[in-house]
Amino acid sequence: MKNILTDKKDFYNKIFILSNCFLIFSVIIFSIYLVAPLLGGRLYISALKDYGSWIFLAIGARIISQHARKGQKIKFYEYLIGCIAAITNFIIWFSYPFNIIISILCIVGIGMSWRAQQRS
């Protein structure tokens, strides 16, 4: 059995494909909940928030894996998009004290990642 981490380009290609599939799935589910009221169903705001946050995650994974498989550095605004997406998801998914703690850790982690990338 081949070790996944030995061929990073192949690994990042697989992550890119999975993130694209996840993005398509999330958009389809989000669209179904968005169109349901037009067909006589109910509009579920909580479902739209949850599936919308899935779209944020898929876009973030897609951006990072795309740059990683090309061997490029991630730009500052892409780090910013990832940070905003993560914080938004934490606020949506978790309750008050826990989401603030995780958001702060997210900001610190992304800042450390940015600095490590700039040094290399």
PDB file as gemmi writes it, atoms N, CA and C in Angstrom:
CRYST1    1.000    1.000    1.000  90.00  90.00  90.00 P 1                      
ATOM      1  N   MET A   1       0.844  -1.196   0.000  1.00  0.00           N  
ATOM      2  CA  MET A   1       0.000   0.000   0.000  1.00  0.00           C  
ATOM      3  C   MET A   1       0.877   1.243   0.000  1.00  0.00           C  
ATOM      4  N   LYS A   2       0.551   2.162  -0.878  1.00  0.00           N  
ATOM      5  CA  LYS A   2       1.339   3.382  -1.024  1.00  0.00           C  
ATOM      6  C   LYS A   2       1.009   4.363   0.106  1.00  0.00           C  
ATOM      7  N   ASN A   3       2.048   4.969   0.641  1.00  0.00           N  
ATOM      8  CA  ASN A   3       1.862   5.960   1.687  1.00  0.00           C  
ATOM      9  C   ASN A   3       1.339   7.252   1.065  1.00  0.00           C  
ATOM     10  N   ILE A   4       0.262   7.785   1.622  1.00  0.00           N  
ATOM     11  CA  ILE A   4      -0.386   8.985   1.064  1.00  0.00           C  
ATOM     12  C   ILE A   4       0.544  10.188   1.114  1.00  0.00           C  
ATOM     13  N   LEU A   5       1.304  10.330   2.155  1.00  0.00           N  
ATOM     14  CA  LEU A   5       2.092  11.544   2.332  1.00  0.00           C  
ATOM     15  C   LEU A   5       3.375  11.569   1.514  1.00  0.00           C  
ATOM     16  N   THR A   6       3.739  10.463   0.851  1.00  0.00           N  
ATOM     17  CA  THR A   6       4.968  10.476   0.066  1.00  0.00           C  
ATOM     18  C   THR A   6       4.802  11.282  -1.219  1.00  0.00           C  
ATOM     19  N   ASP A   7       3.652  11.252  -1.807  1.00  0.00           N  
ATOM     20  CA  ASP A   7       3.407  12.017  -3.033  1.00  0.00           C  
ATOM     21  C   ASP A   7       2.417  13.135  -2.710  1.00  0.00           C  
ATOM     22  N   LYS A   8       2.938  14.295  -2.371  1.00  0.00           N  
ATOM     23  CA  LYS A   8       2.084  15.398  -1.932  1.00  0.00           C  
ATOM     24  C   LYS A   8       1.200  15.933  -3.051  1.00  0.00           C  
ATOM     25  N   LYS A   9       1.710  15.946  -4.257  1.00  0.00           N  
ATOM     26  CA  LYS A   9       0.910  16.463  -5.366  1.00  0.00           C  
ATOM     27  C   LYS A   9      -0.326  15.594  -5.586  1.00  0.00           C  
ATOM     28  N   ASP A  10      -0.152  14.281  -5.518  1.00  0.00           N  
ATOM     29  CA  ASP A  10      -1.286  13.365  -5.659  1.00  0.00           C  
ATOM     30  C   ASP A  10      -2.277  13.543  -4.500  1.00  0.00           C  
ATOM     31  N   PHE A  11      -1.752  13.740  -3.307  1.00  0.00           N  
ATOM     32  CA  PHE A  11      -2.590  13.960  -2.126  1.00  0.00           C  
ATOM     33  C   PHE A  11      -3.410  15.239  -2.281  1.00  0.00           C  
ATOM     34  N   TYR A  12      -2.772  16.332  -2.699  1.00  0.00           N  
ATOM     35  CA  TYR A  12      -3.484  17.598  -2.869  1.00  0.00           C  
ATOM     36  C   TYR A  12      -4.464  17.545  -4.038  1.00  0.00           C  
ATOM     37  N   ASN A  13      -4.160  16.768  -5.065  1.00  0.00           N  
ATOM     38  CA  ASN A  13      -5.128  16.574  -6.155  1.00  0.00           C  
ATOM     39  C   ASN A  13      -6.390  15.878  -5.646  1.00  0.00           C  
ATOM     40  N   LYS A  14      -6.219  14.884  -4.793  1.00  0.00           N  
ATOM     41  CA  LYS A  14      -7.375  14.186  -4.225  1.00  0.00           C  
ATOM     42  C   LYS A  14      -8.188  15.109  -3.320  1.00  0.00           C  
ATOM     43  N   ILE A  15      -7.521  15.923  -2.521  1.00  0.00           N  
ATOM     44  CA  ILE A  15      -8.210  16.889  -1.664  1.00  0.00           C  
ATOM     45  C   ILE A  15      -8.979  17.897  -2.525  1.00  0.00           C  
ATOM     46  N   PHE A  16      -8.371  18.338  -3.621  1.00  0.00           N  
ATOM     47  CA  PHE A  16      -9.023  19.286  -4.521  1.00  0.00           C  
ATOM     48  C   PHE A  16     -10.291  18.670  -5.121  1.00  0.00           C  
ATOM     49  N   ILE A  17     -10.207  17.430  -5.551  1.00  0.00           N  
ATOM     50  CA  ILE A  17     -11.369  16.742  -6.127  1.00  0.00           C  
ATOM     51  C   ILE A  17     -12.461  16.564  -5.078  1.00  0.00           C  
ATOM     52  N   LEU A  18     -12.081  16.161  -3.871  1.00  0.00           N  
ATOM     53  CA  LEU A  18     -13.063  15.991  -2.796  1.00  0.00           C  
ATOM     54  C   LEU A  18     -13.716  17.317  -2.415  1.00  0.00           C  
ATOM     55  N   SER A  19     -12.936  18.385  -2.385  1.00  0.00           N  
ATOM     56  CA  SER A  19     -13.524  19.685  -2.036  1.00  0.00           C  
ATOM     57  C   SER A  19     -14.481  20.160  -3.125  1.00  0.00           C  
ATOM     58  N   ASN A  20     -14.177  19.862  -4.390  1.00  0.00           N  
ATOM     59  CA  ASN A  20     -15.105  20.205  -5.471  1.00  0.00           C  
ATOM     60  C   ASN A  20     -16.406  19.418  -5.348  1.00  0.00           C  
ATOM     61  N   CYS A  21     -16.304  18.128  -5.043  1.00  0.00           N  
ATOM     62  CA  CYS A  21     -17.508  17.305  -4.857  1.00  0.00           C  
ATOM     63  C   CYS A  21     -18.330  17.812  -3.672  1.00  0.00           C  
ATOM     64  N   PHE A  22     -17.649  18.169  -2.588  1.00  0.00           N  
ATOM     65  CA  PHE A  22     -18.334  18.692  -1.407  1.00  0.00           C  
ATOM     66  C   PHE A  22     -19.003  20.023  -1.712  1.00  0.00           C  
ATOM     67  N   LEU A  23     -18.345  20.862  -2.520  1.00  0.00           N  
ATOM     68  CA  LEU A  23     -18.924  22.144  -2.918  1.00  0.00           C  
ATOM     69  C   LEU A  23     -20.179  21.936  -3.757  1.00  0.00           C  
ATOM     70  N   ILE A  24     -20.131  21.032  -4.709  1.00  0.00           N  
ATOM     71  CA  ILE A  24     -21.296  20.740  -5.549  1.00  0.00           C  
ATOM     72  C   ILE A  24     -22.443  20.206  -4.700  1.00  0.00           C  
ATOM     73  N   PHE A  25     -22.142  19.273  -3.808  1.00  0.00           N  
ATOM     74  CA  PHE A  25     -23.161  18.708  -2.921  1.00  0.00           C  
ATOM     75  C   PHE A  25     -23.791  19.798  -2.051  1.00  0.00           C  
ATOM     76  N   SER A  26     -22.959  20.665  -1.484  1.00  0.00           N  
ATOM     77  CA  SER A  26     -23.468  21.723  -0.608  1.00  0.00           C  
ATOM     78  C   SER A  26     -24.349  22.708  -1.356  1.00  0.00           C  
ATOM     79  N   VAL A  27     -23.943  23.067  -2.570  1.00  0.00           N  
ATOM     80  CA  VAL A  27     -24.743  24.004  -3.362  1.00  0.00           C  
ATOM     81  C   VAL A  27     -26.080  23.378  -3.743  1.00  0.00           C  
ATOM     82  N   ILE A  28     -26.071  22.096  -4.081  1.00  0.00           N  
ATOM     83  CA  ILE A  28     -27.329  21.411  -4.430  1.00  0.00           C  
ATOM     84  C   ILE A  28     -28.277  21.385  -3.241  1.00  0.00           C  
ATOM     85  N   ILE A  29     -27.786  20.988  -2.082  1.00  0.00           N  
ATOM     86  CA  ILE A  29     -28.634  20.934  -0.877  1.00  0.00           C  
ATOM     87  C   ILE A  29     -29.133  22.329  -0.517  1.00  0.00           C  
ATOM     88  N   PHE A  30     -28.247  23.330  -0.576  1.00  0.00           N  
ATOM     89  CA  PHE A  30     -28.633  24.703  -0.276  1.00  0.00           C  
ATOM     90  C   PHE A  30     -29.718  25.173  -1.245  1.00  0.00           C  
ATOM     91  N   SER A  31     -29.547  24.849  -2.519  1.00  0.00           N  
ATOM     92  CA  SER A  31     -30.536  25.252  -3.532  1.00  0.00           C  
ATOM     93  C   SER A  31     -31.887  24.594  -3.299  1.00  0.00           C  
ATOM     94  N   ILE A  32     -31.874  23.342  -2.885  1.00  0.00           N  
ATOM     95  CA  ILE A  32     -33.132  22.639  -2.605  1.00  0.00           C  
ATOM     96  C   ILE A  32     -33.889  23.346  -1.484  1.00  0.00           C  
ATOM     97  N   TYR A  33     -33.189  23.696  -0.418  1.00  0.00           N  
ATOM     98  CA  TYR A  33     -33.848  24.395   0.689  1.00  0.00           C  
ATOM     99  C   TYR A  33     -34.262  25.813   0.309  1.00  0.00           C  
ATOM    100  N   LEU A  34     -33.555  26.405  -0.653  1.00  0.00           N  
ATOM    101  CA  LEU A  34     -33.894  27.749  -1.096  1.00  0.00           C  
ATOM    102  C   LEU A  34     -35.107  27.748  -2.034  1.00  0.00           C  
ATOM    103  N   VAL A  35     -35.248  26.717  -2.841  1.00  0.00           N  
ATOM    104  CA  VAL A  35     -36.342  26.626  -3.815  1.00  0.00           C  
ATOM    105  C   VAL A  35     -37.602  26.015  -3.206  1.00  0.00           C  
ATOM    106  N   ALA A  36     -37.485  25.300  -2.124  1.00  0.00           N  
ATOM    107  CA  ALA A  36     -38.630  24.614  -1.509  1.00  0.00           C  
ATOM    108  C   ALA A  36     -39.828  25.531  -1.244  1.00  0.00           C  
ATOM    109  N   PRO A  37     -39.640  26.764  -0.751  1.00  0.00           N  
ATOM    110  CA  PRO A  37     -40.812  27.623  -0.538  1.00  0.00           C  
ATOM    111  C   PRO A  37     -41.560  27.976  -1.828  1.00  0.00           C  
ATOM    112  N   LEU A  38     -40.861  28.013  -2.939  1.00  0.00           N  
ATOM    113  CA  LEU A  38     -41.518  28.302  -4.209  1.00  0.00           C  
ATOM    114  C   LEU A  38     -42.435  27.160  -4.652  1.00  0.00           C  
ATOM    115  N   LEU A  39     -42.155  25.956  -4.150  1.00  0.00           N  
ATOM    116  CA  LEU A  39     -42.948  24.781  -4.505  1.00  0.00           C  
ATOM    117  C   LEU A  39     -43.960  24.422  -3.420  1.00  0.00           C  
ATOM    118  N   GLY A  40     -44.174  25.328  -2.486  1.00  0.00           N  
ATOM    119  CA  GLY A  40     -45.173  25.105  -1.449  1.00  0.00           C  
ATOM    120  C   GLY A  40     -44.611  24.602  -0.137  1.00  0.00           C  
ATOM    121  N   GLY A  41     -43.303  24.467  -0.036  1.00  0.00           N  
ATOM    122  CA  GLY A  41     -42.688  24.011   1.211  1.00  0.00           C  
ATOM    123  C   GLY A  41     -42.426  25.173   2.151  1.00  0.00           C  
ATOM    124  N   ARG A  42     -41.780  24.843   3.250  1.00  0.00           N  
ATOM    125  CA  ARG A  42     -41.441  25.877   4.232  1.00  0.00           C  
ATOM    126  C   ARG A  42     -40.004  26.326   4.042  1.00  0.00           C  
ATOM    127  N   LEU A  43     -39.735  27.558   4.429  1.00  0.00           N  
ATOM    128  CA  LEU A  43     -38.383  28.099   4.373  1.00  0.00           C  
ATOM    129  C   LEU A  43     -37.727  27.873   5.737  1.00  0.00           C  
ATOM    130  N   TYR A  44     -36.678  27.074   5.754  1.00  0.00           N  
ATOM    131  CA  TYR A  44     -35.961  26.778   6.988  1.00  0.00           C  
ATOM    132  C   TYR A  44     -34.662  27.585   7.010  1.00  0.00           C  
ATOM    133  N   ILE A  45     -34.678  28.653   7.780  1.00  0.00           N  
ATOM    134  CA  ILE A  45     -33.503  29.532   7.867  1.00  0.00           C  
ATOM    135  C   ILE A  45     -32.322  28.797   8.484  1.00  0.00           C  
ATOM    136  N   SER A  46     -32.558  27.966   9.483  1.00  0.00           N  
ATOM    137  CA  SER A  46     -31.455  27.244  10.124  1.00  0.00           C  
ATOM    138  C   SER A  46     -30.765  26.305   9.141  1.00  0.00           C  
ATOM    139  N   ALA A  47     -31.547  25.651   8.272  1.00  0.00           N  
ATOM    140  CA  ALA A  47     -30.946  24.769   7.266  1.00  0.00           C  
ATOM    141  C   ALA A  47     -30.128  25.575   6.264  1.00  0.00           C  
ATOM    142  N   LEU A  48     -30.629  26.749   5.879  1.00  0.00           N  
ATOM    143  CA  LEU A  48     -29.879  27.588   4.955  1.00  0.00           C  
ATOM    144  C   LEU A  48     -28.560  28.052   5.572  1.00  0.00           C  
ATOM    145  N   LYS A  49     -28.575  28.390   6.860  1.00  0.00           N  
ATOM    146  CA  LYS A  49     -27.339  28.791   7.536  1.00  0.00           C  
ATOM    147  C   LYS A  49     -26.348  27.638   7.585  1.00  0.00           C  
ATOM    148  N   ASP A  50     -26.828  26.460   7.939  1.00  0.00           N  
ATOM    149  CA  ASP A  50     -25.929  25.306   8.046  1.00  0.00           C  
ATOM    150  C   ASP A  50     -25.320  24.933   6.697  1.00  0.00           C  
ATOM    151  N   TYR A  51     -26.142  24.819   5.683  1.00  0.00           N  
ATOM    152  CA  TYR A  51     -25.624  24.420   4.376  1.00  0.00           C  
ATOM    153  C   TYR A  51     -24.835  25.541   3.711  1.00  0.00           C  
ATOM    154  N   GLY A  52     -25.159  26.774   4.009  1.00  0.00           N  
ATOM    155  CA  GLY A  52     -24.342  27.885   3.535  1.00  0.00           C  
ATOM    156  C   GLY A  52     -22.949  27.855   4.148  1.00  0.00           C  
ATOM    157  N   SER A  53     -22.872  27.461   5.409  1.00  0.00           N  
ATOM    158  CA  SER A  53     -21.560  27.363   6.042  1.00  0.00           C  
ATOM    159  C   SER A  53     -20.754  26.205   5.452  1.00  0.00           C  
ATOM    160  N   TRP A  54     -21.422  25.169   5.000  1.00  0.00           N  
ATOM    161  CA  TRP A  54     -20.720  24.080   4.302  1.00  0.00           C  
ATOM    162  C   TRP A  54     -20.077  24.599   3.025  1.00  0.00           C  
ATOM    163  N   ILE A  55     -20.777  25.507   2.338  1.00  0.00           N  
ATOM    164  CA  ILE A  55     -20.232  26.085   1.108  1.00  0.00           C  
ATOM    165  C   ILE A  55     -18.956  26.866   1.423  1.00  0.00           C  
ATOM    166  N   PHE A  56     -18.954  27.625   2.518  1.00  0.00           N  
ATOM    167  CA  PHE A  56     -17.751  28.338   2.940  1.00  0.00           C  
ATOM    168  C   PHE A  56     -16.591  27.371   3.156  1.00  0.00           C  
ATOM    169  N   LEU A  57     -16.853  26.271   3.847  1.00  0.00           N  
ATOM    170  CA  LEU A  57     -15.796  25.292   4.100  1.00  0.00           C  
ATOM    171  C   LEU A  57     -15.243  24.715   2.807  1.00  0.00           C  
ATOM    172  N   ALA A  58     -16.123  24.380   1.887  1.00  0.00           N  
ATOM    173  CA  ALA A  58     -15.692  23.783   0.624  1.00  0.00           C  
ATOM    174  C   ALA A  58     -14.855  24.765  -0.192  1.00  0.00           C  
ATOM    175  N   ILE A  59     -15.245  26.029  -0.202  1.00  0.00           N  
ATOM    176  CA  ILE A  59     -14.483  27.028  -0.947  1.00  0.00           C  
ATOM    177  C   ILE A  59     -13.100  27.218  -0.322  1.00  0.00           C  
ATOM    178  N   GLY A  60     -13.034  27.255   0.997  1.00  0.00           N  
ATOM    179  CA  GLY A  60     -11.744  27.386   1.676  1.00  0.00           C  
ATOM    180  C   GLY A  60     -10.821  26.206   1.400  1.00  0.00           C  
ATOM    181  N   ALA A  61     -11.355  24.987   1.470  1.00  0.00           N  
ATOM    182  CA  ALA A  61     -10.545  23.802   1.182  1.00  0.00           C  
ATOM    183  C   ALA A  61     -10.095  23.789  -0.270  1.00  0.00           C  
ATOM    184  N   ARG A  62     -10.945  24.252  -1.156  1.00  0.00           N  
ATOM    185  CA  ARG A  62     -10.615  24.283  -2.575  1.00  0.00           C  
ATOM    186  C   ARG A  62      -9.476  25.266  -2.849  1.00  0.00           C  
ATOM    187  N   ILE A  63      -9.533  26.448  -2.252  1.00  0.00           N  
ATOM    188  CA  ILE A  63      -8.489  27.457  -2.454  1.00  0.00           C  
ATOM    189  C   ILE A  63      -7.149  26.958  -1.931  1.00  0.00           C  
ATOM    190  N   ILE A  64      -7.157  26.419  -0.728  1.00  0.00           N  
ATOM    191  CA  ILE A  64      -5.901  25.967  -0.117  1.00  0.00           C  
ATOM    192  C   ILE A  64      -5.307  24.795  -0.880  1.00  0.00           C  
ATOM    193  N   SER A  65      -6.146  23.822  -1.243  1.00  0.00           N  
ATOM    194  CA  SER A  65      -5.612  22.662  -1.950  1.00  0.00           C  
ATOM    195  C   SER A  65      -5.146  23.022  -3.360  1.00  0.00           C  
ATOM    196  N   GLN A  66      -5.804  23.989  -3.985  1.00  0.00           N  
ATOM    197  CA  GLN A  66      -5.400  24.411  -5.326  1.00  0.00           C  
ATOM    198  C   GLN A  66      -4.009  25.037  -5.295  1.00  0.00           C  
ATOM    199  N   HIS A  67      -3.767  25.891  -4.323  1.00  0.00           N  
ATOM    200  CA  HIS A  67      -2.444  26.505  -4.215  1.00  0.00           C  
ATOM    201  C   HIS A  67      -1.388  25.488  -3.807  1.00  0.00           C  
ATOM    202  N   ALA A  68      -1.748  24.588  -2.935  1.00  0.00           N  
ATOM    203  CA  ALA A  68      -0.778  23.598  -2.464  1.00  0.00           C  
ATOM    204  C   ALA A  68      -0.364  22.643  -3.585  1.00  0.00           C  
ATOM    205  N   ARG A  69      -1.300  22.255  -4.412  1.00  0.00           N  
ATOM    206  CA  ARG A  69      -0.931  21.319  -5.487  1.00  0.00           C  
ATOM    207  C   ARG A  69      -0.132  22.005  -6.576  1.00  0.00           C  
ATOM    208  N   LYS A  70      -0.270  23.332  -6.716  1.00  0.00           N  
ATOM    209  CA  LYS A  70       0.535  24.069  -7.687  1.00  0.00           C  
ATOM    210  C   LYS A  70       1.863  24.524  -7.090  1.00  0.00           C  
ATOM    211  N   GLY A  71       2.032  24.357  -5.786  1.00  0.00           N  
ATOM    212  CA  GLY A  71       3.265  24.767  -5.132  1.00  0.00           C  
ATOM    213  C   GLY A  71       3.353  26.261  -4.886  1.00  0.00           C  
ATOM    214  N   GLN A  72       2.228  26.951  -4.895  1.00  0.00           N  
ATOM    215  CA  GLN A  72       2.212  28.395  -4.696  1.00  0.00           C  
ATOM    216  C   GLN A  72       1.960  28.739  -3.237  1.00  0.00           C  
ATOM    217  N   LYS A  73       2.349  29.951  -2.876  1.00  0.00           N  
ATOM    218  CA  LYS A  73       2.034  30.435  -1.537  1.00  0.00           C  
ATOM    219  C   LYS A  73       0.600  30.951  -1.511  1.00  0.00           C  
ATOM    220  N   ILE A  74      -0.013  30.833  -0.366  1.00  0.00           N  
ATOM    221  CA  ILE A  74      -1.380  31.311  -0.199  1.00  0.00           C  
ATOM    222  C   ILE A  74      -1.322  32.810   0.064  1.00  0.00           C  
ATOM    223  N   LYS A  75      -2.130  33.566  -0.649  1.00  0.00           N  
ATOM    224  CA  LYS A  75      -2.123  35.024  -0.536  1.00  0.00           C  
ATOM    225  C   LYS A  75      -2.831  35.460   0.750  1.00  0.00           C  
ATOM    226  N   PHE A  76      -2.527  36.705   1.172  1.00  0.00           N  
ATOM    227  CA  PHE A  76      -3.075  37.205   2.425  1.00  0.00           C  
ATOM    228  C   PHE A  76      -4.597  37.248   2.405  1.00  0.00           C  
ATOM    229  N   TYR A  77      -5.189  37.702   1.297  1.00  0.00           N  
ATOM    230  CA  TYR A  77      -6.648  37.802   1.254  1.00  0.00           C  
ATOM    231  C   TYR A  77      -7.303  36.420   1.289  1.00  0.00           C  
ATOM    232  N   GLU A  78      -6.594  35.398   0.821  1.00  0.00           N  
ATOM    233  CA  GLU A  78      -7.132  34.038   0.909  1.00  0.00           C  
ATOM    234  C   GLU A  78      -7.083  33.525   2.349  1.00  0.00           C  
ATOM    235  N   TYR A  79      -6.019  33.873   3.062  1.00  0.00           N  
ATOM    236  CA  TYR A  79      -5.992  33.580   4.496  1.00  0.00           C  
ATOM    237  C   TYR A  79      -7.145  34.297   5.196  1.00  0.00           C  
ATOM    238  N   LEU A  80      -7.386  35.534   4.813  1.00  0.00           N  
ATOM    239  CA  LEU A  80      -8.462  36.313   5.417  1.00  0.00           C  
ATOM    240  C   LEU A  80      -9.822  35.688   5.131  1.00  0.00           C  
ATOM    241  N   ILE A  81     -10.043  35.225   3.902  1.00  0.00           N  
ATOM    242  CA  ILE A  81     -11.296  34.545   3.556  1.00  0.00           C  
ATOM    243  C   ILE A  81     -11.466  33.281   4.388  1.00  0.00           C  
ATOM    244  N   GLY A  82     -10.396  32.512   4.527  1.00  0.00           N  
ATOM    245  CA  GLY A  82     -10.454  31.296   5.340  1.00  0.00           C  
ATOM    246  C   GLY A  82     -10.755  31.585   6.797  1.00  0.00           C  
ATOM    247  N   CYS A  83     -10.138  32.643   7.319  1.00  0.00           N  
ATOM    248  CA  CYS A  83     -10.375  33.026   8.714  1.00  0.00           C  
ATOM    249  C   CYS A  83     -11.816  33.475   8.927  1.00  0.00           C  
ATOM    250  N   ILE A  84     -12.332  34.295   8.030  1.00  0.00           N  
ATOM    251  CA  ILE A  84     -13.716  34.765   8.156  1.00  0.00           C  
ATOM    252  C   ILE A  84     -14.694  33.607   8.027  1.00  0.00           C  
ATOM    253  N   ALA A  85     -14.414  32.701   7.094  1.00  0.00           N  
ATOM    254  CA  ALA A  85     -15.286  31.528   6.923  1.00  0.00           C  
ATOM    255  C   ALA A  85     -15.277  30.658   8.173  1.00  0.00           C  
ATOM    256  N   ALA A  86     -14.105  30.428   8.737  1.00  0.00           N  
ATOM    257  CA  ALA A  86     -14.016  29.591   9.939  1.00  0.00           C  
ATOM    258  C   ALA A  86     -14.728  30.246  11.124  1.00  0.00           C  
ATOM    259  N   ILE A  87     -14.504  31.534  11.324  1.00  0.00           N  
ATOM    260  CA  ILE A  87     -15.146  32.229  12.444  1.00  0.00           C  
ATOM    261  C   ILE A  87     -16.663  32.244  12.273  1.00  0.00           C  
ATOM    262  N   THR A  88     -17.133  32.478  11.047  1.00  0.00           N  
ATOM    263  CA  THR A  88     -18.574  32.447  10.788  1.00  0.00           C  
ATOM    264  C   THR A  88     -19.155  31.080  11.112  1.00  0.00           C  
ATOM    265  N   ASN A  89     -18.457  30.028  10.687  1.00  0.00           N  
ATOM    266  CA  ASN A  89     -18.932  28.673  10.989  1.00  0.00           C  
ATOM    267  C   ASN A  89     -18.935  28.401  12.490  1.00  0.00           C  
ATOM    268  N   PHE A  90     -17.917  28.845  13.185  1.00  0.00           N  
ATOM    269  CA  PHE A  90     -17.875  28.635  14.633  1.00  0.00           C  
ATOM    270  C   PHE A  90     -19.019  29.349  15.332  1.00  0.00           C  
ATOM    271  N   ILE A  91     -19.336  30.547  14.872  1.00  0.00           N  
ATOM    272  CA  ILE A  91     -20.444  31.295  15.481  1.00  0.00           C  
ATOM    273  C   ILE A  91     -21.773  30.594  15.207  1.00  0.00           C  
ATOM    274  N   ILE A  92     -21.924  30.047  14.012  1.00  0.00           N  
ATOM    275  CA  ILE A  92     -23.172  29.365  13.657  1.00  0.00           C  
ATOM    276  C   ILE A  92     -23.310  28.033  14.392  1.00  0.00           C  
ATOM    277  N   TRP A  93     -22.223  27.268  14.463  1.00  0.00           N  
ATOM    278  CA  TRP A  93     -22.307  25.891  14.940  1.00  0.00           C  
ATOM    279  C   TRP A  93     -22.240  25.739  16.461  1.00  0.00           C  
ATOM    280  N   PHE A  94     -21.538  26.621  17.167  1.00  0.00           N  
ATOM    281  CA  PHE A  94     -21.294  26.416  18.591  1.00  0.00           C  
ATOM    282  C   PHE A  94     -21.951  27.504  19.432  1.00  0.00           C  
ATOM    283  N   SER A  95     -22.096  27.223  20.724  1.00  0.00           N  
ATOM    284  CA  SER A  95     -22.711  28.176  21.645  1.00  0.00           C  
ATOM    285  C   SER A  95     -21.692  29.226  22.089  1.00  0.00           C  
ATOM    286  N   TYR A  96     -22.185  30.210  22.859  1.00  0.00           N  
ATOM    287  CA  TYR A  96     -21.442  31.441  23.142  1.00  0.00           C  
ATOM    288  C   TYR A  96     -20.012  31.282  23.659  1.00  0.00           C  
ATOM    289  N   PRO A  97     -19.751  30.722  24.802  1.00  0.00           N  
ATOM    290  CA  PRO A  97     -18.354  30.847  25.245  1.00  0.00           C  
ATOM    291  C   PRO A  97     -17.397  30.018  24.392  1.00  0.00           C  
ATOM    292  N   PHE A  98     -17.882  28.897  23.889  1.00  0.00           N  
ATOM    293  CA  PHE A  98     -17.012  28.005  23.133  1.00  0.00           C  
ATOM    294  C   PHE A  98     -16.661  28.586  21.764  1.00  0.00           C  
ATOM    295  N   ASN A  99     -17.604  29.247  21.105  1.00  0.00           N  
ATOM    296  CA  ASN A  99     -17.314  29.777  19.774  1.00  0.00           C  
ATOM    297  C   ASN A  99     -16.314  30.930  19.817  1.00  0.00           C  
ATOM    298  N   ILE A 100     -16.316  31.702  20.880  1.00  0.00           N  
ATOM    299  CA  ILE A 100     -15.351  32.795  21.016  1.00  0.00           C  
ATOM    300  C   ILE A 100     -13.946  32.228  21.216  1.00  0.00           C  
ATOM    301  N   ILE A 101     -13.821  31.210  22.053  1.00  0.00           N  
ATOM    302  CA  ILE A 101     -12.512  30.586  22.309  1.00  0.00           C  
ATOM    303  C   ILE A 101     -11.960  29.978  21.025  1.00  0.00           C  
ATOM    304  N   ILE A 102     -12.788  29.245  20.295  1.00  0.00           N  
ATOM    305  CA  ILE A 102     -12.338  28.618  19.054  1.00  0.00           C  
ATOM    306  C   ILE A 102     -11.999  29.685  18.006  1.00  0.00           C  
ATOM    307  N   SER A 103     -12.755  30.758  17.954  1.00  0.00           N  
ATOM    308  CA  SER A 103     -12.464  31.830  16.996  1.00  0.00           C  
ATOM    309  C   SER A 103     -11.118  32.476  17.282  1.00  0.00           C  
ATOM    310  N   ILE A 104     -10.812  32.708  18.540  1.00  0.00           N  
ATOM    311  CA  ILE A 104      -9.519  33.284  18.910  1.00  0.00           C  
ATOM    312  C   ILE A 104      -8.387  32.332  18.541  1.00  0.00           C  
ATOM    313  N   LEU A 105      -8.583  31.037  18.817  1.00  0.00           N  
ATOM    314  CA  LEU A 105      -7.573  30.043  18.433  1.00  0.00           C  
ATOM    315  C   LEU A 105      -7.405  29.985  16.919  1.00  0.00           C  
ATOM    316  N   CYS A 106      -8.484  30.153  16.190  1.00  0.00           N  
ATOM    317  CA  CYS A 106      -8.428  30.167  14.729  1.00  0.00           C  
ATOM    318  C   CYS A 106      -7.597  31.344  14.237  1.00  0.00           C  
ATOM    319  N   ILE A 107      -7.816  32.510  14.791  1.00  0.00           N  
ATOM    320  CA  ILE A 107      -7.061  33.698  14.390  1.00  0.00           C  
ATOM    321  C   ILE A 107      -5.576  33.525  14.689  1.00  0.00           C  
ATOM    322  N   VAL A 108      -5.263  32.981  15.867  1.00  0.00           N  
ATOM    323  CA  VAL A 108      -3.865  32.747  16.232  1.00  0.00           C  
ATOM    324  C   VAL A 108      -3.234  31.720  15.295  1.00  0.00           C  
ATOM    325  N   GLY A 109      -3.950  30.629  15.022  1.00  0.00           N  
ATOM    326  CA  GLY A 109      -3.422  29.588  14.147  1.00  0.00           C  
ATOM    327  C   GLY A 109      -3.193  30.067  12.726  1.00  0.00           C  
ATOM    328  N   ILE A 110      -4.115  30.839  12.197  1.00  0.00           N  
ATOM    329  CA  ILE A 110      -3.949  31.357  10.844  1.00  0.00           C  
ATOM    330  C   ILE A 110      -2.815  32.377  10.799  1.00  0.00           C  
ATOM    331  N   GLY A 111      -2.684  33.184  11.849  1.00  0.00           N  
ATOM    332  CA  GLY A 111      -1.559  34.123  11.912  1.00  0.00           C  
ATOM    333  C   GLY A 111      -0.219  33.410  11.957  1.00  0.00           C  
ATOM    334  N   MET A 112      -0.141  32.339  12.734  1.00  0.00           N  
ATOM    335  CA  MET A 112       1.099  31.563  12.805  1.00  0.00           C  
ATOM    336  C   MET A 112       1.395  30.890  11.465  1.00  0.00           C  
ATOM    337  N   SER A 113       0.373  30.402  10.815  1.00  0.00           N  
ATOM    338  CA  SER A 113       0.558  29.775   9.504  1.00  0.00           C  
ATOM    339  C   SER A 113       1.051  30.785   8.479  1.00  0.00           C  
ATOM    340  N   TRP A 114       0.498  31.980   8.509  1.00  0.00           N  
ATOM    341  CA  TRP A 114       0.919  33.038   7.581  1.00  0.00           C  
ATOM    342  C   TRP A 114       2.381  33.393   7.807  1.00  0.00           C  
ATOM    343  N   ARG A 115       2.779  33.548   9.062  1.00  0.00           N  
ATOM    344  CA  ARG A 115       4.171  33.895   9.366  1.00  0.00           C  
ATOM    345  C   ARG A 115       5.128  32.774   8.960  1.00  0.00           C  
ATOM    346  N   ALA A 116       4.715  31.521   9.202  1.00  0.00           N  
ATOM    347  CA  ALA A 116       5.579  30.390   8.815  1.00  0.00           C  
ATOM    348  C   ALA A 116       5.731  30.330   7.303  1.00  0.00           C  
ATOM    349  N   GLN A 117       4.677  30.633   6.578  1.00  0.00           N  
ATOM    350  CA  GLN A 117       4.760  30.627   5.118  1.00  0.00           C  
ATOM    351  C   GLN A 117       5.661  31.739   4.621  1.00  0.00           C  
ATOM    352  N   GLN A 118       5.624  32.901   5.262  1.00  0.00           N  
ATOM    353  CA  GLN A 118       6.448  34.030   4.835  1.00  0.00           C  
ATOM    354  C   GLN A 118       7.927  33.768   5.081  1.00  0.00           C  
ATOM    355  N   ARG A 119       8.236  33.016   6.110  1.00  0.00           N  
ATOM    356  CA  ARG A 119       9.636  32.720   6.418  1.00  0.00           C  
ATOM    357  C   ARG A 119      10.253  31.714   5.446  1.00  0.00           C  
ATOM    358  N   SER A 120       9.413  30.826   4.929  1.00  0.00           N  
ATOM    359  CA  SER A 120       9.963  29.785   4.030  1.00  0.00           C  
ATOM    360  C   SER A 120      10.073  30.232   2.597  1.00  0.00           C  
TER     361      SER A 120                                                      
END                                                                             
